[in-house]
């Protein structure tokens, strides 16, 4: 059996893999996994801060002063469950907790940069057209 893309030119910007021809989103889709990890307002900004280095809860709160403690806690818990960050408790009193990106989490840096470039129009636009927004 030959690979289904043999003899067909690759389409620019699309993954060249047979499993990409799905008709509905699936939880195992790499794009869906990434979007799930990035879901929620503030998530990308929390990741941005952690790309700059390990941070405590207080340091994150100071870097993002309008972010509420509850939402920050929720985003940190979500990112931990998604395997994007790890929580490191340091001994002593009061206990201190550092948050650090996992190797998988650090790989989101270029993804966020690509999203920024695309949104700002500075990336390679190809034949990109603006997406109409609802009024």
N, C-alpha and C positions, 0 to 999 in steps of 0.2 A: 504494500500500500504506500502510495506517495503522500507526502505532506500536502495538505489542501491548498497551500499557497504556491506550490510549484507551478511555474508557468504564468502566474498572476503577478503583476507589478505590485509592490508594497504601496499602501496608501499612506501618504505623509501624515505624521502625527498619530497614527493608530498603532497599537501594539500588534506585532506580527506573531500571533500565537493562536492555535486552533480553538482554545477555550474562550477566546474573546468574542465569539459569535453567539452570545447569549441573548435571549429575548426579554429578560427581566432581571432586575438586580438580585444578586444572591449574597448571603453573608460571607461567602468564601471568596468573593471577587476582590482582588487587590485594591481596586479603586474604592470600593465600598468600605473596606477595612480602614483605608487611609482617611476617608471622609468621616467615618465614625470616630476615629481617634481625634480628629480636629473639630468635632461638633461642639457647638455651644459658643455663645458670645464670650469673649475674653480668652478663650483657650489658646489662640495663636499668640496673644501677647504674653501669656504665662510661659509658653514655650520659648518665645523670643528672649525673655529674661533669663531662662535657664540655659539657653544657648550661650549666654554671656558668662556663665559659670554657676557653680552650686549656690543656692540661696536658702535662707531660712524663711519661714512664714512671714516674719516681720519685715525682712528685706524685700520680699515680693510685695507685701502690702505697701511699703514705702515707695517702691518703683511704680506701682499702679494705684495711686491714692484714691481714685474714685471707685475702685473695685471693692465690694463689700466682703467682709470676712466670710460670710456664708457662701457666697459664690466662689471665692478663692478656695475655700475648703472643698466645695463640690468639684471644682475643676481639677484640683490636685488629686482627689480621690479617683476621678474619672481617668486622668492621665496615668495614674498608677495601675488601675485595672487594665488599661489598654497597653501596658508594657512600655509606655513612653518615658516614665520617670520612676526613680526609686526613692524611697524614704529612708533616711539614715538617722537613727536616734543616737545622740551622743550622751554618754554617761554624765552624771553630775546633777546638781540642783541649781536652778530649775533645769529640767530636761530640755535639751535643744534638739531640734530636728532639722536636718539639712535635706533639701530636695536636689536631686541630680538627675540629669537625663541619662537614660540607658544608651548603649550604642545604637539601638534601633531609634530611640528618640532623637539622637544627634543627627541621624539621617534625614530628619524632617527639615533641617536648615535649608538645603537646596530646594525642597518642595515649597517652603514658605517664600523663598526668594523668587521662585518661578511664579507663584501666585501674585506676589507684589509686582513683578515685572509685567505680567499679563494685565493686571488691573490698572497699572499706571500707563500702559501703552508703550513701555520702553523695551519690552521683550520683542522677540521676532514675531511679528503679527501674522505672517503667512497670508492666508486669505481670510483672516478673522474679520467677522462683522460684529458690530455692536449688538448686544442682546437687548431687544426692546423691553423696557420696564413698564409694569402696569401703572396707570395714572392713579 
